[in-house]
Amino acid sequence: MSGKISNELKIAVLEKKVSTLEKTSHEPQDYREKCEEMEKRIKHLEETLNDFMDNWGPEVQKRRDERDAKWDEMVSVLTIQKRNEHPAKPGYDIHNRKPSEAQPNDDVENH
């Protein structure tokens, strides 16, 4: 009889261990589907990042800075050319008005 009890006890202990393992182990999943889903998400993120860098990345900023510098230089040249086309007459201000025609600005102290 003691052999029968010890076998039943062993079976009960093993069943308890199996039950515990079933509760604590994760559910079986299809890892291939999960990996494919993650690959799609990563691909989408990479495309989004590439689009952002194409529109706003350092190379684009550098090209914009170079373009802005050219525009600033062109505006400066045009301003000088316009000034040379119509130089201020002696005795006139920069708006081609005689000082007597200029409106006094009483609210600002002139130095």
trRosetta pair geometry for C-beta under 8 A, 3 or more apart (Angstrom, degrees):
i j d omega theta_ij theta_ji phi_ij phi_ji
1 4 5.5 -53 -154 33 43 112
1 5 6.4 39 152 -17 72 104
2 5 5.7 -51 -146 37 36 111
2 6 6.2 34 156 -18 67 107
3 6 5.9 -55 -144 39 29 108
3 7 6.3 30 155 -18 64 106
4 7 5.8 -55 -149 36 30 109
4 8 6.3 28 153 -16 65 108
5 8 5.7 -55 -145 40 31 110
5 9 6.0 34 153 -22 65 107
6 9 5.4 -50 -143 37 33 115
6 10 6.3 38 153 -22 64 102
7 10 5.6 -50 -147 34 32 113
7 11 6.4 33 152 -19 64 104
8 11 5.6 -52 -147 36 32 112
8 12 6.3 33 152 -20 64 106
9 12 5.7 -53 -146 36 31 111
9 13 6.3 31 154 -19 65 105
10 13 5.8 -54 -147 36 30 111
10 14 6.3 28 155 -16 65 108
11 14 5.8 -56 -146 40 30 109
11 15 6.2 31 154 -21 65 106
12 15 5.7 -52 -145 36 30 111
12 16 6.4 33 153 -21 62 105
13 16 5.7 -55 -152 34 30 113
13 17 6.5 30 151 -18 64 104
14 17 5.6 -53 -148 36 34 111
14 18 6.3 35 153 -19 66 104
15 18 5.7 -52 -146 37 32 111
15 19 6.2 36 153 -21 64 106
16 19 5.6 -54 -148 36 30 113
16 20 6.4 30 153 -18 64 106
17 20 5.7 -54 -148 37 32 111
17 21 6.3 32 154 -19 65 106
18 21 5.7 -55 -147 38 31 112
18 22 6.3 34 154 -22 65 105
19 22 5.8 -54 -149 33 30 112
19 23 6.6 26 154 -17 63 107
20 23 5.8 -58 -150 36 31 110
20 24 6.2 9 161 -3 68 114
21 24 6.2 -68 -138 47 28 97
21 25 5.7 24 167 -23 69 114
22 25 6.3 -52 -130 33 22 106
26 29 7.4 -39 137 -10 112 108
29 33 7.9 -113 162 53 89 107
29 34 6.5 42 139 -32 125 130
30 33 4.4 51 105 9 112 112
30 34 7.0 157 95 -12 62 86
31 34 5.3 -54 -148 39 42 114
31 35 6.1 44 154 -22 72 104
32 35 5.8 -55 -148 37 29 110
32 36 6.4 28 154 -18 64 107
33 36 5.8 -56 -147 38 31 110
33 37 6.3 33 154 -20 65 106
34 37 5.7 -54 -149 36 30 112
34 38 6.4 27 154 -16 65 106
35 38 5.7 -56 -147 39 31 109
35 39 6.3 36 152 -23 65 104
36 39 5.5 -49 -147 33 32 115
36 40 6.6 35 153 -20 63 101
37 40 5.8 -53 -155 33 32 111
37 41 6.6 29 150 -16 65 106
38 41 5.5 -53 -147 38 36 112
38 42 6.2 37 154 -20 68 105
39 42 5.7 -53 -145 37 30 111
39 43 6.3 34 154 -21 64 105
40 43 5.7 -53 -147 35 30 112
40 44 6.4 31 153 -18 63 105
41 44 5.7 -54 -150 36 32 112
41 45 6.4 32 152 -18 65 105
42 45 5.6 -54 -148 38 33 112
42 46 6.3 35 153 -21 66 105
43 46 5.7 -53 -148 35 31 112
43 47 6.5 32 153 -19 64 104
44 47 5.8 -54 -149 35 32 111
44 48 6.4 32 152 -19 65 106
45 48 5.6 -54 -147 37 32 113
45 49 6.3 32 154 -18 66 107
46 49 5.7 -55 -146 38 31 111
46 50 6.2 31 154 -19 65 106
47 50 5.7 -54 -145 38 30 111
47 51 6.3 32 155 -19 64 105
48 51 5.8 -53 -149 35 29 111
48 52 6.4 31 153 -19 63 106
49 52 5.7 -54 -149 36 31 113
49 53 6.3 27 155 -16 66 107
50 53 5.8 -55 -144 39 31 108
50 54 6.2 34 155 -22 65 106
51 54 5.7 -55 -147 35 30 113
51 55 6.4 13 158 -7 64 111
52 55 6.1 -70 -150 45 28 100
52 56 5.7 -40 176 39 68 109
52 57 7.3 104 121 -53 66 85
53 56 6.9 -80 -116 63 21 67
53 57 3.6 42 -166 -62 68 127
54 57 6.7 30 -45 3 16 117
54 60 7.2 92 163 -53 30 130
55 60 6.5 32 154 -83 19 173
56 60 6.0 -101 -125 67 9 142
56 61 7.4 36 -178 -50 51 95
57 60 5.3 99 56 11 65 102
57 61 7.1 -123 109 -4 35 93
58 61 5.5 -54 -144 38 35 112
58 62 6.2 39 156 -23 67 104
59 62 5.7 -53 -149 34 31 113
59 63 6.5 31 152 -17 64 104
60 63 5.8 -54 -150 37 32 109
60 64 6.3 32 151 -19 65 106
61 64 5.6 -54 -147 37 32 112
61 65 6.3 36 153 -22 65 104
62 65 5.7 -51 -148 34 31 113
62 66 6.5 31 152 -18 63 104
63 66 5.7 -54 -149 37 33 111
63 67 6.3 34 152 -19 66 106
64 67 5.6 -53 -146 37 33 112
64 68 6.2 33 155 -20 66 106
65 68 5.7 -53 -145 37 29 111
65 69 6.4 33 154 -22 63 104
66 69 5.7 -52 -149 33 31 112
66 70 6.7 32 152 -18 63 103
67 70 5.8 -55 -154 34 33 111
67 71 6.4 31 151 -17 66 105
68 71 5.6 -53 -147 37 35 112
68 72 6.3 38 153 -22 66 104
69 72 5.7 -51 -147 35 32 113
69 73 6.5 32 153 -18 63 105
70 73 5.7 -56 -151 37 32 111
70 74 6.3 31 152 -20 66 105
71 74 5.6 -53 -146 36 33 110
71 75 6.3 32 156 -18 66 104
72 75 5.9 -54 -147 36 30 110
72 76 6.4 32 152 -21 63 107
73 76 5.6 -55 -149 36 31 114
73 77 6.4 32 153 -19 65 104
74 77 5.7 -53 -148 36 33 110
74 78 6.3 30 155 -16 66 107
75 78 5.8 -54 -145 40 31 109
75 79 6.2 36 154 -23 64 106
76 79 5.7 -53 -148 33 29 113
76 80 6.6 27 154 -16 63 104
77 80 5.9 -57 -152 37 31 109
77 81 6.3 31 152 -19 66 106
78 81 5.5 -53 -144 38 33 112
78 82 6.2 33 157 -19 66 105
79 82 5.9 -54 -146 36 28 109
79 83 6.3 30 153 -19 62 107
80 83 5.7 -55 -148 37 31 113
80 84 6.3 26 155 -16 65 108
81 84 5.8 -60 -148 40 30 108
81 85 6.4 37 152 -27 65 103
82 85 5.6 -47 -148 27 34 115
82 86 7.0 -19 168 27 64 97
83 86 7.2 -87 -151 62 24 68
83 87 7.0 55 159 -97 66 59
84 87 6.5 4 -141 -63 34 91
86 96 7.7 -49 160 -64 117 130
88 92 5.5 -153 -175 84 88 99
88 93 7.3 -80 -150 134 132 19
88 94 5.9 -66 -87 -110 137 45
88 96 6.7 -148 -128 -80 72 66
89 92 4.5 56 63 13 87 128
89 96 6.8 67 15 -131 101 80
91 98 6.5 -7 142 -125 94 82
91 99 7.5 -99 179 -4 67 97
92 95 8.0 -126 164 72 97 48
92 96 5.2 5 166 -141 140 40
92 97 6.3 134 -158 58 88 23
92 98 6.0 -60 -105 -82 71 48
93 96 7.4 -83 68 -11 61 13
93 97 5.4 -15 39 58 104 80
93 98 7.9 130 -2 -142 84 5
93 99 6.6 112 -42 -80 103 65
93 102 6.1 69 -10 -78 147 128
97 101 4.5 -123 -177 85 101 117
97 102 5.4 127 113 -71 127 74
98 101 4.7 88 57 5 81 103
98 102 7.4 -131 96 -22 44 81
99 102 5.4 -37 -152 7 41 120
105 108 4.8 -2 127 36 115 107
105 110 7.4 117 64 -59 96 104
